[in-house]
Amino acid sequence: MTEKIIKSADRVKDHGEVFTPNNIVKLMLVQPEIQAKIHDLSATFLEPSAGEGAFLVELLKQKMAIALSKSTSAVTYNRNCLIALSSLYGIEYLEDNVEMLVMNMITTFNQLYIQDITNFAKKPSKHVLESAKVIIRANMAQGDTLKYVNADGNPILFSEWKSVGSKVQRTEYTFESIVNQSGPTGTVQNASEQLDLFAGTDAFDNAPKAEQTKLPKYALCNWVDIYKQKLEVEG
Ligand SMILES: C[S@@+](CC[C@H](N)C(=O)[O-])C[C@H]1O[C@@H](n2cnc3c(N)ncnc32)[C@H](O)[C@@H]1O
């Protein structure tokens, strides 16, 4: 089937909406420095004008293949494929594109997970599938990348999913605080200024902690329990 790269002339004029064909995406991802990040399951990628996820969906496919190759059991595969998924972020302005983006990410994750878990002679875990949905909805934002705001005019929020031993600590940051951090080169800062596709591996490391004060604090949990979205109990 031929890929549709343009929806209408008006959308091209108003939003610069032209989708990248999959063969071009694959050619771009083949670069050694990009492949090195793909092989690092937790190295983050941001697609700042994500469309329907041309790059994010292909990145997910490639990262899930790496997650499988690094796993020795169903338990480690369940964790590794969620770590891979949690490293992918997108922002898209148009509502119908975001709906397709979220659907494409969920469909791709589900198909690959349900197929690959059979390598370990195990059935798919509902907890993994539910946690994947929570991660995708948190990591795919509808908004304006240049203004850092979502469709309601509020700050775009992104969650950091940080491995702590075999568990995960979820922490929310405003996208603006990540962009404006004085972090090392090759971070989201450069990506958003130039509208480059790829963010750095440590985009969250220097984001100001003050930004988090009013945001919910999530409890440390197992990767497969992310779907419960349990908050930290204040002591
Ligand atoms: C050239 S298309 C690329 C889509 C996708 N990255 C791809 O390669 O197929 C640009 C996309 O950016 C979106 N867009 C335009 N301005 C934006 C903004 N300020 N913030 C977020 N998305 C934006 C458009 O709606 C469109 O879907």
The ligand as a Gaussian input file, in Angstrom:
#p B3LYP/6-31G(d) Opt

LIG

0 1
 C        6.481000      17.931000       8.707000
 S        5.253000      17.198000       9.776000
 C        6.250000      15.888000      10.423000
 C        5.493000      14.821000      11.180000
 C        6.357000      13.646000      11.634000
 N        7.460000      14.094000      12.457000
 C        6.879000      12.876000      10.454000
 O        8.093000      12.931000      10.216000
 O        6.087000      12.208000       9.791000
 C        5.169000      18.421000      11.070000
 C        4.154000      18.152000      12.160000
 O        4.370000      19.120000      13.188000
 C        3.121000      19.578000      13.689000
 N        3.381000      20.937000      14.235000
 C        3.467000      22.108000      13.565000
 N        3.765000      23.115000      14.402000
 C        3.881000      22.557000      15.659000
 C        4.169000      23.088000      16.953000
 N        4.410000      24.380000      17.163000
 N        4.194000      22.217000      18.008000
 C        3.958000      20.906000      17.821000
 N        3.677000      20.362000      16.617000
 C        3.638000      21.162000      15.542000
 C        2.195000      19.527000      12.503000
 O        0.843000      19.421000      12.897000
 C        2.718000      18.274000      11.762000
 O        1.992000      17.129000      12.146000

